[in-house]
């Protein structure tokens, strides 16, 4: 190296952080609902609640509108890539919905939105999964209600990015997070980021069985 000439530093490599995770806003109601409805179109729970494929999109849209209201008020709702993926998390103090909270989320209009039969199936299945959660989680816990990616954006790592982002916040609290899934194919997705199966598959008297998974904490 010639004397008196300082080396020019190499420019720092730009780190690819991927799409930015942002908080859900009221302006995103329609795309967020559309993403979740399409992501869960063939989910076993959706098929059980709304056996008629023609009625399923409207029925699931009603459920996800309630979920978004509940998550926004009592937890966190994260989105990524213009609502190409959506995740709804519920804070520990609100994982068991009271009637007041369900009314605030819009449950009272369910018989008019989806019909009495579907409403009874919704209530019955909610009772079943609430029982699974109570038997699995003895203490305070977060609840991952759902995470969904629009079909045309799947395979790009959006769901994994949302899951890791949410789990960073959950783990910072030192409180475990619970979820259940009726889709066996989803187990490896959650297990890759630290969720572990707890117990055996829960099977209701009617409808699909579910697996319980927990991340963090001492569970």
PAMI-949945 format. One record per residue (C-alpha): x, y, z; residue number from 1. Coordinates in pm, 1 decimal, padded with zeros to 6 digits. Example, Ala and Ser with C-alpha at 12.3 -4.5 7.8 and 13.67 -1.06 7.14 Angstrom:
# PAMI-949945
[gulum [01230.0,-00450.0,00780.0],1]
[gulum [01367.0,-00106.0,00714.0],2]
***
This chain:
# PAMI-949945
[gulum [00000.0,00000.0,00000.0],1]
[gulum [00141.5,00340.6,-00094.1],2]
[gulum [00230.8,00566.4,00197.9],3]
[gulum [-00019.7,00838.7,00281.9],4]
[gulum [-00313.8,00676.0,00098.9],5]
[gulum [-00594.9,00558.3,00319.5],6]
[gulum [-00790.9,00249.0,00209.9],7]
[gulum [-01147.0,00312.0,00101.7],8]
[gulum [-01381.3,00099.0,00316.5],9]
[gulum [-01607.9,-00144.0,00140.3],10]
[gulum [-01973.2,-00037.6,00152.5],11]
[gulum [-02168.1,-00233.6,00411.0],12]
[gulum [-02379.2,-00506.4,00261.6],13]
[gulum [-02743.1,-00415.4,00274.4],14]
[gulum [-02929.8,-00656.6,00498.5],15]
[gulum [-03246.4,-00798.3,00351.8],16]
[gulum [-03497.8,-00777.5,00631.7],17]
[gulum [-03790.0,-00888.3,00416.6],18]
[gulum [-04137.0,-00730.8,00410.3],19]
[gulum [-04218.0,-00506.4,00703.2],20]
[gulum [-04464.3,-00626.4,00965.8],21]
[gulum [-04706.8,-00349.4,01061.1],22]
[gulum [-05002.3,-00307.9,01294.6],23]
[gulum [-05346.7,-00360.9,01145.4],24]
[gulum [-05546.4,-00041.9,01084.2],25]
[gulum [-05921.8,00012.0,01031.6],26]
[gulum [-05854.8,00095.5,00665.8],27]
[gulum [-05743.5,-00266.6,00615.1],28]
[gulum [-06064.9,-00441.5,00722.8],29]
[gulum [-06164.5,-00565.3,00378.3],30]
[gulum [-05825.5,-00695.4,00257.0],31]
[gulum [-05750.3,-00852.7,00595.9],32]
[gulum [-06082.8,-01038.3,00603.1],33]
[gulum [-06040.9,-01144.6,00239.3],34]
[gulum [-05693.9,-01283.2,00312.9],35]
[gulum [-05810.8,-01488.9,00610.7],36]
[gulum [-06119.8,-01620.1,00430.2],37]
[gulum [-05911.7,-01739.5,00134.7],38]
[gulum [-05638.0,-01883.0,00357.4],39]
[gulum [-05886.6,-02093.2,00557.9],40]
[gulum [-06124.3,-02184.2,00273.1],41]
[gulum [-06058.8,-02558.3,00310.7],42]
[gulum [-05961.0,-02566.1,00676.6],43]
[gulum [-06133.4,-02853.7,00862.3],44]
[gulum [-06296.8,-02613.4,01108.3],45]
[gulum [-06432.0,-02395.1,00827.8],46]
[gulum [-06571.2,-02701.6,00650.4],47]
[gulum [-06735.8,-02820.8,00972.1],48]
[gulum [-06892.8,-02484.9,01055.0],49]
[gulum [-07009.4,-02419.9,00698.3],50]
[gulum [-07045.4,-02749.0,00507.7],51]
[gulum [-07198.6,-02573.0,00206.9],52]
[gulum [-06906.8,-02428.8,00003.9],53]
[gulum [-07137.4,-02158.7,-00131.7],54]
[gulum [-07207.3,-02028.7,00220.0],55]
[gulum [-06857.7,-02075.5,00359.1],56]
[gulum [-06692.3,-01749.6,00241.0],57]
[gulum [-06962.0,-01527.8,00393.6],58]
[gulum [-06971.2,-01736.4,00711.4],59]
[gulum [-06595.3,-01728.1,00760.4],60]
[gulum [-06589.3,-01356.4,00679.4],61]
[gulum [-06825.8,-01303.0,00971.9],62]
[gulum [-06600.1,-01505.3,01202.6],63]
[gulum [-06286.1,-01322.3,01095.8],64]
[gulum [-06449.8,-00981.0,01131.7],65]
[gulum [-06524.5,-01077.2,01492.0],66]
[gulum [-06168.9,-01205.6,01536.7],67]
[gulum [-06018.4,-00883.0,01404.6],68]
[gulum [-06236.8,-00671.6,01632.6],69]
[gulum [-06148.7,-00887.9,01931.2],70]
[gulum [-05778.5,-00896.9,01850.2],71]
[gulum [-05755.4,-00523.4,01789.4],72]
[gulum [-05925.8,-00445.3,02120.8],73]
[gulum [-05780.2,-00720.7,02339.4],74]
[gulum [-05452.4,-00817.4,02175.8],75]
[gulum [-05259.3,-00736.1,01862.2],76]
[gulum [-05324.0,-00782.0,01492.7],77]
[gulum [-05020.4,-00784.1,01265.6],78]
[gulum [-05019.4,-00765.2,00886.4],79]
[gulum [-04752.5,-00789.9,00620.9],80]
[gulum [-04725.7,-00720.8,00249.1],81]
[gulum [-05047.1,-00515.0,00214.9],82]
[gulum [-05244.7,-00769.5,00417.9],83]
[gulum [-05108.9,-01059.6,00218.3],84]
[gulum [-05073.7,-01225.5,00558.2],85]
[gulum [-05255.0,-01155.5,00884.9],86]
[gulum [-05204.9,-01275.9,01243.1],87]
[gulum [-05441.9,-01225.1,01537.6],88]
[gulum [-05298.4,-01254.2,01890.3],89]
[gulum [-05495.8,-01224.0,02216.8],90]
[gulum [-05336.9,-01092.3,02536.2],91]
[gulum [-05328.2,-01313.1,02848.7],92]
[gulum [-05608.1,-01136.7,03036.8],93]
[gulum [-05857.1,-01190.8,02754.1],94]
[gulum [-05804.4,-01545.2,02628.5],95]
[gulum [-06136.7,-01659.0,02775.4],96]
[gulum [-06399.5,-01445.9,02602.2],97]
[gulum [-06680.9,-01319.0,02820.7],98]
[gulum [-07029.5,-01261.6,02682.1],99]
[gulum [-06970.4,-00887.1,02696.9],100]
[gulum [-06655.2,-00915.5,02488.3],101]
[gulum [-06825.8,-01148.6,02241.4],102]
[gulum [-07109.8,-00898.2,02205.1],103]
[gulum [-06857.9,-00620.4,02146.8],104]
[gulum [-06693.3,-00835.6,01879.3],105]
[gulum [-07026.7,-00875.4,01699.8],106]
[gulum [-07146.6,-01220.5,01802.9],107]
[gulum [-07507.8,-01113.7,01855.8],108]
[gulum [-07561.2,-01070.1,01483.1],109]
[gulum [-07439.6,-01425.8,01410.9],110]
[gulum [-07787.9,-01584.0,01371.3],111]
[gulum [-07872.4,-01318.4,01113.8],112]
[gulum [-07532.5,-01329.6,00944.8],113]
[gulum [-07484.9,-01706.7,00919.5],114]
[gulum [-07813.7,-01866.7,01036.4],115]
[gulum [-07911.6,-02049.9,01354.0],116]
[gulum [-07762.7,-02387.3,01262.0],117]
[gulum [-07420.7,-02242.4,01188.8],118]
[gulum [-07441.1,-02030.1,01503.5],119]
[gulum [-07509.6,-02342.0,01712.3],120]
[gulum [-07213.0,-02515.2,01549.3],121]
[gulum [-06998.1,-02210.1,01626.1],122]
[gulum [-07103.0,-02208.3,01991.2],123]
[gulum [-07054.2,-02582.3,02029.1],124]
[gulum [-06708.3,-02578.5,01872.1],125]
[gulum [-06603.0,-02271.0,02070.9],126]
[gulum [-06707.0,-02453.0,02389.6],127]
[gulum [-06497.8,-02752.7,02282.5],128]
[gulum [-06179.9,-02559.1,02202.6],129]
[gulum [-06215.5,-02340.8,02512.5],130]
[gulum [-06223.4,-02660.8,02715.7],131]
[gulum [-05908.9,-02784.7,02540.8],132]
[gulum [-05733.9,-02457.3,02617.5],133]
[gulum [-05837.7,-02455.4,02983.5],134]
[gulum [-05720.4,-02813.5,03032.5],135]
[gulum [-05387.5,-02740.5,02864.2],136]
[gulum [-05304.2,-02398.7,03009.5],137]
[gulum [-05326.2,-02369.5,03387.1],138]
[gulum [-05204.7,-02010.0,03406.7],139]
[gulum [-05196.5,-01686.1,03206.1],140]
[gulum [-05110.5,-01725.0,02839.9],141]
[gulum [-05122.7,-01554.8,02504.8],142]
[gulum [-05347.8,-01706.3,02238.4],143]
[gulum [-05266.3,-01710.8,01869.2],144]
[gulum [-05617.7,-01713.1,01728.0],145]
[gulum [-05512.3,-01739.4,01366.2],146]
[gulum [-05241.0,-01669.6,01114.6],147]
[gulum [-05326.3,-01681.5,00746.3],148]
[gulum [-05158.8,-01607.1,00414.8],149]
[gulum [-05341.2,-01532.5,00092.3],150]
[gulum [-05301.3,-01834.2,-00138.7],151]
[gulum [-05128.8,-01637.0,-00415.4],152]
[gulum [-04865.4,-01518.0,-00166.0],153]
[gulum [-04797.8,-01846.0,00008.9],154]
[gulum [-04449.1,-01993.7,-00009.0],155]
[gulum [-04278.1,-01654.9,00032.3],156]
[gulum [-04213.9,-01678.7,00406.1],157]
[gulum [-04479.9,-01423.9,00501.0],158]
[gulum [-04648.6,-01648.9,00755.0],159]
[gulum [-04316.2,-01739.3,00916.1],160]
[gulum [-04219.0,-01370.6,00933.1],161]
[gulum [-04546.6,-01284.4,01106.7],162]
[gulum [-04510.8,-01574.4,01348.3],163]
[gulum [-04155.1,-01481.8,01447.0],164]
[gulum [-04244.1,-01115.6,01484.0],165]
[gulum [-04534.1,-01194.3,01715.7],166]
[gulum [-04335.7,-01446.2,01917.1],167]
[gulum [-04065.7,-01185.7,01982.1],168]
[gulum [-04322.4,-00974.7,02163.6],169]
[gulum [-04474.8,-01275.3,02339.3],170]
[gulum [-04140.7,-01406.0,02465.1],171]
[gulum [-04047.0,-01061.8,02595.7],172]
[gulum [-04338.1,-01090.5,02839.4],173]
[gulum [-04218.9,-01425.9,02974.8],174]
[gulum [-04569.9,-01567.5,02933.0],175]
[gulum [-04634.8,-01875.1,02714.5],176]
[gulum [-04843.5,-01870.5,02399.7],177]
[gulum [-05107.7,-02127.9,02311.2],178]
[gulum [-05269.2,-02221.8,01982.7],179]
[gulum [-05469.6,-02505.2,01840.9],180]
[gulum [-05492.7,-02630.9,01486.0],181]
[gulum [-05718.7,-02881.5,01316.6],182]
[gulum [-05483.0,-02914.1,01020.2],183]
[gulum [-05209.6,-03171.8,01076.3],184]
[gulum [-05009.4,-03020.8,00790.7],185]
[gulum [-04963.4,-02702.6,00995.1],186]
[gulum [-04785.7,-02871.6,01284.9],187]
[gulum [-04437.0,-02854.8,01133.2],188]
[gulum [-04486.0,-02486.1,01046.3],189]
[gulum [-04541.1,-02398.7,01411.3],190]
[gulum [-04285.3,-02643.4,01547.3],191]
[gulum [-04007.7,-02487.1,01336.6],192]
[gulum [-04042.2,-02167.1,01537.3],193]
[gulum [-04054.5,-02314.3,01884.2],194]
[gulum [-04408.5,-02439.2,01938.2],195]
[gulum [-04434.5,-02787.9,02081.4],196]
[gulum [-04720.4,-03032.9,02090.2],197]
[gulum [-04891.6,-03074.8,02425.2],198]
[gulum [-05086.2,-03394.3,02488.3],199]
[gulum [-05282.5,-03596.7,02238.6],200]
[gulum [-05518.0,-03483.4,01966.0],201]
[gulum [-05846.8,-03357.4,02115.0],202]
[gulum [-06154.0,-03503.7,01949.1],203]
[gulum [-06502.5,-03353.2,01993.7],204]
[gulum [-06828.5,-03542.8,01960.8],205]
[gulum [-06890.4,-03356.1,01635.5],206]
[gulum [-06642.7,-03176.1,01414.8],207]
[gulum [-06268.0,-03199.7,01356.3],208]
[gulum [-06016.0,-03281.3,01623.8],209]
[gulum [-05746.2,-03031.6,01717.4],210]
[gulum [-05386.8,-03038.2,01835.2],211]
[gulum [-05269.2,-02805.8,02113.1],212]
[gulum [-04930.1,-02635.3,02085.6],213]
[gulum [-04741.3,-02411.0,02327.7],214]
[gulum [-04438.5,-02182.5,02290.0],215]
[gulum [-04239.2,-02019.2,02566.0],216]
[gulum [-04298.1,-02016.6,02938.3],217]
[gulum [-04262.5,-02326.4,03152.6],218]
[gulum [-04542.5,-02530.1,02991.0],219]
***
